[in-house]
């Protein structure tokens, strides 16, 4: 995860450097920067009109270029970046979708229950034609959509009862605007009563109603009172301009940031005394002034701070974010980080996408789960100070020059999604190249695996876990009512190799009971000590050879949870073991010459040294040789006993069952009781 985070931060650094390179290239070719001011006098009438439409100012009654230019100057300074964005948006001419309401509940859910947006709805009465024709309605939809105003059509034929209850007996236009200045307040519906059914007149009606929600100041005394007043709003943005009403983008933002930011329009058109403006730091008009508890910030002084809806929306979101804004940001970052797995993972293509899907599901689930306690934490009533300090930190950090560059880059790459995706893909391919080169240097076979090989290994893993329980999860002894039939039946299905060989860890072998074979004959202490030392050295040497050949299987396994059988458990069957007669699939194992002394027929084995649940026998059915005095023995859960080296070679070779009874070597078997030996059987 940390590796992906580092790669993602490196990608953001690449985007930042690439944006600076683009700025240098544009400056070299044109001699202009995006933050450089543009003289409206040098612009054509079409470009001036495009700027006014993007800012939301009406120009239908201004036929002269001079009047249009003055209106642009009164609304705010024009930068090269804003001019470029406005011209590109006009050339795009993308069709904007409009909602068709199916009935009362659909209308209520989208329009009346939406508290942070403006809706324009055309109501078509029964057996009537629409108030605005199709061509003009499409122009209207495109014009208002620039300012975040959503549009829709309600046909009364789909719900005539609701239209009669609302009094919509003729075709009309309905506009919904939040009624109060508090977040999630009531919504009021306004009906268009104008006689002229033209796009410009309807747009003026919309902007007039939206501007009525903004507090307007007409004299310096009112400004002094408002500037020094402290209320619930910690962030206020003032527009000082000589306009009849604020631009449409300013009014639309006041609806969008209801309850978070207060928008105030100061009309200085008829002011004689502007001394108080100089006292508060406003020396020219038009000016967009942001007032926070930390001080005053002049909007438009840094990169990317254009006089447009999108630029100011990005600026205010960074200063006064909602919880939903932070959640969406974290969601985007987490998914960008998860997609890095597509390039970090090496091997087959199918493997890459399987790992990617798994990572996406895991990361998004963890993100949602981690956000739940955060939301509950923010609802506590004692966290007001923590919330204020967090917003203060946001305001301090997002009014810096670096933050303005980041916002400008975000707007640039979001308006060019193809460039963003291509750079992300190129960054991922570079990661894939270097990761593949690193693994090849480490002689990793995963790099050269194809789809068929990986699917085969996946099937091996699946069948192993399906038909054979993992040894590490099987506690020994393990009490269960299912020890007899079901698993044993599935074990039988693995023979004669009709299924793929299971991948079972061999860590359980280390926990099988091991002891030395002893006899009851009389021997000197020096002889026994020499025999034990020689046997231990030979056995350890052979065990190291056996396990070194299978280290790929057992080296990385976790410690097994098997336990040695307890001495207090009841014994199993009596008598000697008939291993030699019942063995099937015997495979001899080569052994080194041992220095163990053989015992005579007069010596009897010392059965007291054997674990109580082991069957008594004197021969290993793997190598078909008798047990010698001092040799190491190993028992299986079924009770059969073998030479330690012989049975370890058998089990490590992938045959995880007893050579005699085929019982699973990692699975406990119900014990039986040995009858107590008669007194006459004891050796003399």
VOGU-3710 file (C-alpha; in Angstrom, 3 decimals, decimal comma):
1> xxxxxxxxxx> 0,000/0,000/0,000  2,804/2,422/0,837  4,498/1,619/-2,452  1,319/2,545/-4,346  1,003/5,746/-2,340  4,560/6,699/-3,254  3,866/6,005/-6,931  0,700/8,133/-6,758  2,548/11,058/-5,174  5,217/10,707/-7,850
11> xxxxxxxxxx> 2,476/10,853/-10,505  1,064/14,078/-9,024  4,554/15,548/-9,048  4,881/14,620/-12,721  1,546/16,336/-13,468  2,682/19,481/-11,660  5,962/19,636/-13,589  4,186/18,878/-16,870  1,774/21,783/-16,320  4,702/24,136/-15,780
21> xxxxxxxxxx> 6,246/22,842/-19,016  2,999/23,560/-20,900  2,960/27,090/-19,504  6,536/27,617/-20,659  5,711/26,316/-24,140  2,665/28,611/-24,433  4,722/31,554/-23,248  7,449/30,749/-25,783  4,966/30,525/-28,677  2,603/33,401/-27,808
31> xxxxxxxxxx> 4,481/35,473/-25,272  1,578/35,308/-22,776  0,975/33,584/-19,461  -2,452/32,344/-18,355  -2,450/34,851/-15,476  -1,621/37,794/-17,708  -4,378/40,418/-18,006  -6,092/41,033/-21,335  -7,070/44,462/-22,592  -10,752/44,256/-23,638
41> xxxxxxxxxx> -10,160/46,983/-26,239  -8,078/44,565/-28,316  -10,831/41,907/-28,377  -13,464/41,457/-31,018  -17,178/41,915/-30,404  -17,733/38,134/-30,524  -15,106/37,425/-27,881  -16,470/40,165/-25,607  -19,968/38,750/-25,930  -18,638/35,262/-25,123
51> xxxxxxxxxx> -17,012/36,587/-21,929  -20,276/38,212/-20,831  -22,226/35,019/-21,444  -19,761/32,999/-19,370  -19,996/35,496/-16,510  -23,770/35,657/-16,741  -24,345/39,257/-17,730  -27,059/40,253/-20,186  -26,014/42,156/-23,309  -29,126/42,089/-25,489
61> xxxxxxxxxx> -29,663/45,858/-25,205  -26,033/46,721/-25,958  -25,503/46,838/-29,726  -22,265/48,822/-29,581  -18,882/47,255/-28,913  -17,996/50,083/-26,547  -20,907/49,315/-24,254  -20,087/45,610/-24,232  -16,437/46,354/-23,440  -17,399/48,618/-20,533
71> xxxxxxxxxx> -19,659/45,929/-19,106  -16,795/43,433/-19,238  -14,519/45,886/-17,428  -17,152/46,571/-14,768  -17,582/42,842/-13,985  -13,898/42,106/-13,333  -10,407/41,795/-14,772  -10,000/39,474/-17,743  -7,100/37,008/-17,874  -5,719/35,008/-20,763
81> xxxxxxxxxx> -6,736/31,744/-19,088  -10,362/32,830/-18,707  -10,521/33,960/-22,343  -9,103/30,639/-23,524  -11,573/28,643/-21,397  -14,555/30,704/-22,564  -13,704/30,326/-26,258  -13,092/26,604/-25,872  -16,417/26,144/-24,064  -18,247/27,960/-26,857
91> xxxxxxxxxx> -16,596/25,841/-29,563  -17,378/22,601/-27,778  -21,158/23,060/-28,177  -21,947/19,842/-26,335  -25,581/18,889/-25,932  -26,809/19,129/-22,324  -29,369/16,630/-21,106  -32,645/17,718/-19,528  -34,740/15,687/-17,080  -38,204/14,396/-17,988
101> xxxxxxxxxx> -40,293/14,047/-14,825  -42,549/11,020/-14,615  -44,853/12,223/-11,843  -45,302/13,941/-8,513  -42,811/11,852/-6,515  -40,104/12,234/-9,151  -40,654/16,009/-9,223  -40,631/16,272/-5,435  -37,494/14,181/-5,051  -35,403/16,153/-7,538
111> xxxxxxxxxx> -36,791/19,684/-7,342  -38,557/20,378/-4,045  -36,263/18,217/-1,926  -33,061/19,675/-3,426  -31,945/22,501/-1,158  -28,653/23,565/-2,723  -29,453/24,214/-6,380  -31,672/26,047/-8,843  -34,139/24,268/-11,135  -35,854/25,554/-14,273
121> xxxxxxxxxx> -38,823/23,353/-15,217  -41,076/23,714/-18,258  -44,613/22,565/-17,431  -46,681/21,368/-20,401  -50,421/21,397/-19,681  -52,816/18,767/-20,993  -53,541/19,136/-24,693  -51,409/22,271/-24,830  -48,200/23,160/-26,622  -45,108/24,075/-24,554
131> xxxxxxxxxx> -44,528/27,725/-23,674  -40,968/27,639/-25,090  -40,386/25,957/-28,417  -37,952/23,119/-28,864  -35,203/25,221/-30,471  -35,409/28,024/-27,902  -35,644/25,508/-25,051  -32,406/23,822/-26,171  -30,674/27,211/-26,243  -32,093/27,986/-22,820
141> xxxxxxxxxx> -30,883/24,696/-21,392  -27,383/25,248/-22,749  -27,237/28,824/-21,455  -28,331/28,159/-17,863  -26,363/24,913/-17,510  -23,144/26,964/-17,479  -24,134/28,245/-14,040  -25,143/24,945/-12,506  -28,866/25,474/-13,098  -30,603/22,165/-13,791
151> xxxxxxxxxx> -33,515/21,907/-16,200  -36,431/19,549/-16,718  -39,810/19,053/-18,367  -43,017/18,066/-16,567  -45,825/16,831/-18,813  -49,168/17,054/-17,038  -50,497/14,100/-19,015  -48,324/11,840/-16,805  -49,914/13,170/-13,579  -52,944/15,438/-14,224
161> xxxxxxxxxx> -54,112/15,377/-10,572  -50,866/16,923/-9,371  -51,061/19,649/-12,044  -54,615/20,541/-11,004  -53,606/20,680/-7,351  -50,703/22,964/-8,212  -52,856/25,159/-10,457  -50,867/24,423/-13,581  -53,751/24,700/-16,022  -51,670/26,238/-18,792
171> xxxxxxxxxx> -48,131/25,729/-20,012  -45,607/27,739/-18,023  -42,070/27,918/-16,652  -41,319/27,105/-13,017  -38,144/28,099/-11,167  -37,174/26,633/-7,780  -34,842/28,592/-5,499  -33,981/28,002/-1,814  -36,085/30,408/0,217  -33,836/30,906/3,237
181> xxxxxxxxxx> -30,116/31,524/3,633  -29,644/28,443/5,807  -28,439/25,098/4,541  -31,218/22,636/3,669  -33,904/25,315/4,001  -37,280/25,508/2,292  -37,636/25,804/-1,472  -39,960/28,289/-3,161  -41,380/27,880/-6,668  -41,574/30,951/-8,942
191> xxxxxxxxxx> -43,732/31,038/-12,071  -42,707/33,036/-15,124  -45,218/35,810/-15,812  -43,444/37,671/-18,626  -45,005/38,233/-21,993  -41,878/37,891/-24,123  -40,919/34,267/-24,639  -37,288/34,824/-25,528  -34,122/33,323/-24,141  -32,623/36,632/-22,978
201> xxxxxxxxxx> -35,782/37,780/-21,178  -36,204/34,437/-19,435  -32,545/34,491/-18,412  -32,938/37,992/-16,939  -35,919/36,744/-14,939  -33,836/33,826/-13,594  -30,833/35,981/-12,654  -33,057/38,599/-10,999  -34,647/36,014/-8,686  -31,275/34,417/-7,922
211> xxxxxxxxxx> -29,711/37,825/-7,170  -32,527/38,689/-4,747  -31,038/36,186/-2,285  -27,757/38,129/-2,133  -27,405/40,892/0,415  -26,909/44,191/-1,444  -25,224/47,298/0,019  -25,826/50,730/-1,530  -23,955/53,194/0,787  -20,804/53,384/2,898
221> xxxxxxxxxx> -22,655/53,505/6,237  -24,353/50,226/5,488  -20,980/48,794/4,430  -19,358/49,901/7,694  -22,101/48,274/9,706  -21,940/45,047/7,740  -18,135/44,881/7,750  -17,915/45,176/11,538  -20,820/42,846/12,287  -20,062/39,335/13,531
231> xxxxxxxxxx> -22,579/36,585/12,852  -22,708/32,870/12,090  -20,748/33,194/8,848  -17,013/32,845/9,276  -16,313/33,360/5,550  -17,783/36,211/3,494  -17,067/37,233/-0,064  -17,756/40,806/-1,203  -18,184/42,004/-4,769  -17,436/45,725/-5,170
241> xxxxxxxxxx> -18,697/46,740/-8,637  -20,715/49,343/-10,518  -23,413/46,980/-11,793  -27,180/46,875/-11,551  -27,075/43,327/-10,198  -24,333/40,769/-9,549  -23,325/38,392/-12,353  -25,229/35,139/-12,696  -22,254/32,994/-11,668  -22,005/34,965/-8,392
251> xxxxxxxxxx> -25,707/34,419/-7,674  -25,506/30,714/-8,557  -22,586/30,237/-6,173  -24,550/31,916/-3,382  -27,153/29,152/-3,723  -24,556/26,396/-3,941  -22,705/27,528/-0,793  -25,804/28,264/1,245  -24,974/28,058/4,956  -21,204/27,980/4,370
261> xxxxxxxxxx> -20,259/31,276/2,689  -22,157/34,569/2,693  -22,205/36,485/-0,596  -22,524/40,290/-0,416  -22,845/42,645/-3,370  -21,664/46,243/-2,854  -23,042/48,546/-5,551  -20,640/51,513/-5,730  -22,133/53,034/-8,863  -23,532/56,181/-7,166
271> xxxxxxxxxx> -21,019/56,542/-4,327  -19,462/59,944/-3,765  -17,329/59,086/-0,750  -15,221/55,924/-1,045  -12,897/56,632/1,860  -14,125/53,709/3,933  -13,324/51,354/1,071  -9,713/52,518/1,276  -9,751/51,927/5,037  -10,679/48,269/4,627
281> xxxxxxxxxx> -8,147/47,732/1,833  -10,301/48,068/-1,303  -8,605/50,510/-3,666  -10,184/49,679/-7,012  -13,394/48,355/-8,480  -14,426/45,812/-9,469  -12,908/43,702/-6,677  -13,732/40,304/-5,202  -12,715/40,405/-1,538  -12,739/37,339/0,695
291> xxxxxxxxxx> -13,025/38,141/4,385  -12,111/35,445/6,904  -11,213/35,506/10,614  -7,579/35,278/9,503  -7,701/38,409/7,332  -8,570/39,680/3,854  -7,750/37,919/0,607  -8,141/39,500/-2,835  -9,533/36,945/-5,277  -7,884/37,073/-8,698
301> xxxxxxxxxx> -4,340/37,793/-7,520  -3,014/34,240/-8,027  -2,951/31,645/-10,789  -6,233/30,070/-11,857  -8,446/32,604/-10,030  -10,649/33,583/-12,954  -13,970/35,432/-12,894  -16,013/32,345/-13,679  -18,255/29,859/-11,926  -15,876/26,927/-12,152
311> xxxxxxxxxx> -12,788/28,751/-10,895  -14,508/30,416/-7,936  -16,329/27,186/-7,064  -13,000/25,350/-6,850  -11,546/28,154/-4,747  -14,409/28,216/-2,235  -14,549/24,418/-1,972  -10,921/24,356/-0,923  -11,532/27,025/1,729  -14,849/25,788/3,142
321> xxxxxxxxxx> -15,257/22,128/2,166  -18,157/19,889/3,065  -17,774/16,356/4,370  -19,040/15,090/1,017  -16,256/16,990/-0,784  -13,623/15,308/1,385  -15,226/11,907/0,857  -15,237/12,306/-2,940  -11,596/13,436/-2,856  -10,577/10,429/-0,757
331> xxxxxxxxxx> -12,560/8,124/-3,059  -10,728/9,424/-6,139  -7,316/9,129/-4,481  -7,972/5,600/-3,190  -9,117/4,347/-6,586  -6,152/5,958/-8,354  -3,884/4,212/-5,871  -5,693/0,882/-6,341  -5,327/1,028/-10,130  -1,550/1,073/-9,637
341> xxxxxxxxxx> -1,857/-2,662/-8,906  -2,521/-3,242/-12,600  1,056/-2,170/-13,344  2,835/-3,336/-10,190  1,539/-6,909/-10,486  3,669/-8,998/-12,835  2,807/-12,155/-14,735  -0,263/-13,155/-16,711  -2,796/-10,576/-17,896  -5,679/-12,390/-16,218
351> xxxxxxxxxx> -3,735/-12,356/-12,967  -3,304/-8,589/-13,203  -7,046/-7,980/-13,570  -7,952/-10,465/-10,840  -5,570/-8,696/-8,451  -6,918/-5,306/-9,594  -10,545/-6,265/-8,914  -9,594/-7,652/-5,527  -7,667/-4,492/-4,639  -10,481/-2,190/-5,771
361> xxxxxxxxxx> -13,012/-4,073/-3,675  -10,747/-4,150/-0,627  -9,715/-0,502/-0,753  -13,230/0,845/-1,346  -14,674/-1,327/1,406  -12,011/-0,175/3,848  -12,602/3,445/2,815  -16,343/3,248/3,469  -15,824/1,410/6,754  -13,251/3,966/7,904
371> xxxxxxxxxx> -15,557/6,886/7,049  -18,419/5,597/9,216  -16,740/6,320/12,584  -15,482/9,652/11,219  -19,041/10,730/10,420  -20,189/9,652/13,859  -17,255/11,476/15,419  -18,143/14,729/13,637  -21,697/14,616/15,019  -20,516/14,945/18,616
381> xxxxxxxxxx> -21,509/18,292/20,162  -18,121/18,892/21,795  -16,115/19,103/18,583  -16,920/22,656/17,514  -13,435/23,861/18,384  -11,853/20,956/16,496  -14,027/21,750/13,471  -13,056/25,436/13,597  -9,352/24,670/13,840  -9,620/22,280/10,891
391> xxxxxxxxxx> -11,296/24,949/8,737  -8,692/27,470/9,846  -5,972/25,114/8,641  -7,769/24,737/5,293  -8,012/28,518/4,900  -4,371/29,093/5,738  -3,084/26,408/3,372  -5,414/27,097/0,429  -4,717/30,824/0,169  -1,053/30,211/-0,663
401> xxxxxxxxxx> 0,509/30,453/-4,115  1,190/26,712/-4,223  -2,487/25,957/-3,568  -3,500/28,289/-6,398  -1,189/26,387/-8,769  -2,708/23,093/-7,676  -6,248/24,421/-8,292  -5,226/25,757/-11,699  -3,710/22,394/-12,631  -6,834/20,588/-11,431
411> xxxxxxxxxx> -9,048/22,738/-13,659  -6,686/22,257/-16,599  -6,492/18,461/-16,367  -10,210/18,061/-15,602  -11,008/20,011/-18,771  -8,613/17,734/-20,711  -9,481/14,221/-19,488  -7,671/12,547/-22,399  -4,403/14,156/-21,327  -4,965/13,082/-17,720
421> xxxxxxxxxx> -5,663/9,456/-18,674  -2,760/9,263/-21,121  -0,287/10,572/-18,533  -1,616/8,098/-15,958  -1,237/5,255/-18,454  2,281/6,334/-19,369  3,239/6,555/-15,712  1,831/3,063/-15,137  3,734/1,604/-18,081  6,977/3,035/-16,729
431> xxxxxxxxxx> 6,245/1,438/-13,355  5,510/-1,857/-15,107  8,807/-1,683/-17,040  10,998/-1,022/-14,018  9,150/-3,571/-11,874  9,548/-6,230/-14,553  13,240/-5,431/-14,916  13,753/-5,636/-11,141  12,055/-9,024/-10,869  13,984/-10,422/-13,813
441> xxxxxxxxxx> 17,207/-9,447/-12,091  15,989/-11,395/-9,072  15,278/-14,440/-11,296  11,570/-14,346/-10,523  9,642/-16,856/-12,641  6,367/-14,909/-12,235  7,390/-12,466/-14,961  7,373/-15,107/-17,713  4,164/-16,867/-16,632  1,399/-16,888/-19,224
451> xxxxxxxxxx> -2,358/-16,916/-18,707  -2,684/-20,703/-18,994  0,047/-21,371/-16,430  -1,434/-18,923/-13,965  -4,942/-20,349/-14,365  -3,490/-23,823/-13,819  -1,795/-22,720/-10,602  -5,027/-21,026/-9,510  -6,915/-24,271/-10,117  -4,294/-26,166/-8,104
461> xxxxxxxxxx> -4,760/-23,773/-5,228  -8,549/-23,985/-5,445  -8,705/-27,768/-5,551  -6,193/-28,052/-2,707  -8,339/-25,927/-0,446  -11,539/-27,586/-1,641  -10,603/-31,238/-1,234  -7,890/-31,098/1,444  -8,112/-28,938/4,571  -4,987/-26,947/5,308
471> xxxxxxxxxx> -2,790/-28,656/7,835  -2,071/-25,426/9,661  -5,773/-25,038/10,411  -6,274/-28,613/11,647  -5,604/-28,771/15,387  -4,147/-32,059/16,494  -5,927/-33,637/18,296  -9,108/-32,268/16,735  -12,491/-33,344/18,064  -15,162/-33,358/15,397
481> xxxxxxxxxx> -18,131/-35,467/14,433  -16,974/-35,393/10,810  -13,657/-37,169/11,344  -14,693/-40,483/9,856  -16,442/-40,376/6,516  -16,699/-37,116/4,496  -13,061/-36,070/4,373  -11,868/-39,628/3,991  -14,170/-40,020/1,002  -12,721/-36,895/-0,566
491> xxxxxxxxxx> -9,209/-38,135/0,162  -9,971/-41,311/-1,774  -10,923/-39,205/-4,804  -7,295/-38,116/-5,120  -6,260/-41,593/-6,198  -5,172/-42,811/-8,671  -4,125/-39,240/-9,602  -7,343/-38,342/-11,353  -7,263/-34,968/-9,592  -4,529/-32,380/-9,474
501> xxxxxxxxxx> -2,055/-32,900/-6,659  -3,004/-30,803/-3,632  -0,677/-28,198/-2,223  -0,569/-29,160/1,464  2,004/-27,588/3,792  4,407/-30,023/5,426  4,751/-28,133/8,690  2,704/-30,742/10,526  5,579/-33,254/10,103  7,595/-31,386/12,719
511> xxxxxxxxxx> 4,919/-32,063/15,330  4,521/-35,786/14,797  5,729/-37,883/17,786  9,375/-39,026/17,546  11,198/-41,402/19,936  14,047/-43,934/20,031  13,632/-47,679/19,796  14,861/-49,314/22,996  15,111/-52,896/24,221  14,884/-54,374/27,693
521> xxxxxxxxxx> 18,304/-56,113/27,455  21,167/-55,210/29,817  23,743/-52,829/28,366  26,471/-50,708/29,877  25,993/-46,972/30,281  28,994/-46,125/28,105  27,697/-48,276/25,253  24,229/-46,745/25,386  25,630/-43,221/25,507  27,857/-43,873/22,494
531> xxxxxxxxxx> 24,966/-45,424/20,592  22,642/-42,504/21,311  25,213/-39,911/20,259  25,987/-41,705/17,000  22,298/-42,170/16,262  21,515/-38,524/16,890  24,300/-37,290/14,610  23,311/-39,658/11,784  19,629/-38,863/12,178  20,183/-35,114/12,190
541> xxxxxxxxxx> 22,366/-35,360/9,090  19,751/-37,363/7,215  16,926/-35,090/8,357  18,793/-32,070/7,037  19,252/-33,801/3,686  15,575/-34,706/3,496  14,249/-31,311/4,410  16,754/-29,431/2,234  15,344/-31,208/-0,801  11,857/-30,029/0,123
551> xxxxxxxxxx> 12,635/-26,603/1,487  10,495/-24,915/-1,174  7,495/-26,639/0,325  8,031/-26,250/4,035  10,374/-23,289/4,408  7,779/-20,516/4,398  4,938/-22,324/6,118  3,648/-21,066/9,444  4,182/-23,170/12,589  1,662/-25,929/12,813
561> xxxxxxxxxx> -0,954/-26,018/15,483  -0,686/-29,792/15,917  0,047/-31,095/19,402  1,718/-34,282/20,495  -0,614/-36,883/21,901  -1,006/-36,781/25,632  0,102/-39,636/27,784  -3,199/-39,778/29,622  -5,253/-40,707/26,551  -6,514/-44,277/26,200
571> xxxxxxxxxx> -4,451/-46,801/24,231  -5,451/-48,411/20,950  -5,377/-51,924/19,577  -3,438/-54,696/21,238  -0,911/-57,052/19,824  1,774/-56,557/17,266  1,212/-54,730/14,039  0,760/-56,660/10,835  2,227/-53,859/8,773  4,231/-56,030/6,444
581> xxxxxxxxxx> 1,264/-58,063/5,325  -1,166/-55,202/4,767  1,063/-52,653/3,098  0,234/-51,523/-0,411  2,179/-49,132/-2,652  5,388/-49,816/-0,703  8,309/-47,681/-1,788  11,779/-48,491/-0,442  13,971/-45,659/0,743  17,742/-45,664/0,670
591> xxxxxxxxxx> 19,428/-45,249/4,006  22,997/-44,756/5,049  24,766/-47,444/7,040  24,054/-47,044/10,737  26,116/-47,937/13,725  23,115/-49,018/15,721  23,570/-52,373/17,370  20,951/-54,976/16,468  19,048/-56,627/19,230  18,820/-60,383/19,674
601> xxxxxxxxxx> 15,662/-62,416/19,642  15,953/-62,792/23,396  15,616/-58,990/23,848  12,100/-57,565/23,982  11,245/-53,989/22,847  10,706/-51,490/25,622  7,072/-50,590/24,872  6,962/-48,134/27,796  9,067/-45,692/25,755  6,414/-45,650/22,996
611> xxxxxxxxxx> 3,584/-43,071/22,938  0,466/-44,756/24,310  -1,608/-44,367/21,123  1,001/-45,987/18,826  0,585/-49,570/17,589  3,268/-52,054/18,623  5,365/-53,355/15,756  9,023/-54,093/15,063  9,291/-53,485/11,317  9,152/-50,427/9,027
621> xxxxxxxxxx> 6,889/-51,193/6,061  8,508/-48,482/3,930  12,005/-49,983/3,862  10,931/-53,497/5,021  13,641/-53,633/7,704  13,398/-54,345/11,390  13,804/-51,598/13,955  17,294/-51,493/15,437  18,214/-50,471/18,924  18,670/-46,665/19,185
631> xxxxxxxxxx> 17,059/-45,789/15,811  14,617/-42,895/15,571  10,953/-43,779/15,064  8,029/-41,597/14,042  4,352/-42,302/14,434  1,356/-41,104/12,421  -2,058/-40,124/13,788  -3,462/-43,497/12,699  -1,035/-45,271/15,071  1,368/-46,877/12,601
641> xxxxxxxxxx> 5,098/-46,512/13,269  8,006/-46,186/10,823  11,613/-45,140/10,661  11,717/-41,371/10,969  13,755/-40,852/7,811  11,635/-43,261/5,806  8,277/-41,696/6,668  9,610/-38,136/6,290  10,761/-38,954/2,757  7,341/-40,499/2,089
651> xxxxxxxxxx> 5,373/-37,492/3,361  7,625/-34,801/1,884  7,228/-36,401/-1,527  3,580/-35,335/-1,578  1,978/-38,554/-0,249  0,213/-37,124/2,799  -1,267/-40,398/4,003  -0,223/-43,489/5,895  1,544/-46,113/3,707  -0,509/-48,837/5,421
661> xxxxxxxxxx> -4,073/-47,623/5,935  -4,094/-44,488/3,750  -5,361/-42,345/6,628  -4,475/-38,659/6,215  -1,173/-37,964/7,938  -2,294/-34,512/9,081  -5,672/-35,608/10,497  -6,474/-37,006/13,901  -8,026/-40,456/14,220  -10,207/-41,694/17,060
671> xxxxxxxxxx> -7,980/-43,536/19,563  -8,530/-47,073/20,755  -7,479/-48,699/24,008  -4,609/-51,128/24,483  -5,433/-53,987/26,872  -3,125/-54,116/29,842  -0,372/-56,755/29,389  -0,522/-59,872/31,579  2,020/-60,345/34,308  3,372/-63,420/32,516
681> xxxx> 4,234/-61,309/29,472  6,669/-59,188/31,368  10,266/-60,060/30,617  12,256/-61,997/33,122
//
